[in-house]
Amino acid sequence: MNRAAKNLAEGTATFAVGLGLKLFTGGVEIPVVTLTKVGVVLMGMGAALALIGLAQAVRATTAGRR
């Protein structure tokens, strides 16, 4: 598995976990932070990682054409 595919898969999985936390932990209360906020942060991190993976994949395909 190349780096671009790894980043894309990892970003998608992180986004999915964050989305699950955001959607299904609204009523759960723990001290310090809320799980919905943790879900939003994970969604942002996952989206960023997925975009990096996409950019790496595009760069790899355009570099192969030269």
JOCOR-V171166 format. One record per residue. N is the residue number from 1. RES is the residue in one letter. D_CENTER is the distance of its C-alpha to the mean C-alpha in Angstrom with 1 decimal. Layout:
# JOCOR-V171166
n:res:d_center
N:RES:D_CENTER
N:RES:D_CENTER
This chain:
# JOCOR-V171166
n:res:d_center
1:M:17.7
2:N:17.3
3:R:14.8
4:A:13.2
5:A:12.8
6:K:11.4
7:N:8.7
8:L:8.0
9:A:8.3
10:E:6.4
11:G:3.1
12:T:4.8
13:A:6.1
14:T:4.1
15:F:3.8
16:A:7.3
17:V:8.5
18:G:8.0
19:L:9.8
20:G:12.3
21:L:13.1
22:K:13.6
23:L:15.8
24:F:17.8
25:T:18.5
26:G:20.4
27:G:23.7
28:V:22.8
29:E:24.1
30:I:23.6
31:P:25.0
32:V:23.4
33:V:20.0
34:T:19.1
35:L:16.4
36:T:15.5
37:K:14.9
38:V:12.7
39:G:10.7
40:V:10.5
41:V:9.5
42:L:6.6
43:M:5.6
44:G:6.5
45:M:5.0
46:G:1.2
47:A:4.2
48:A:6.2
49:L:5.3
50:A:5.7
51:L:8.6
52:I:9.9
53:G:10.1
54:L:11.9
55:A:14.1
56:Q:15.0
57:A:16.0
58:V:18.0
59:R:19.7
60:A:20.6
61:T:22.2
62:T:24.1
63:A:25.3
64:G:26.7
65:R:28.8
66:R:30.7
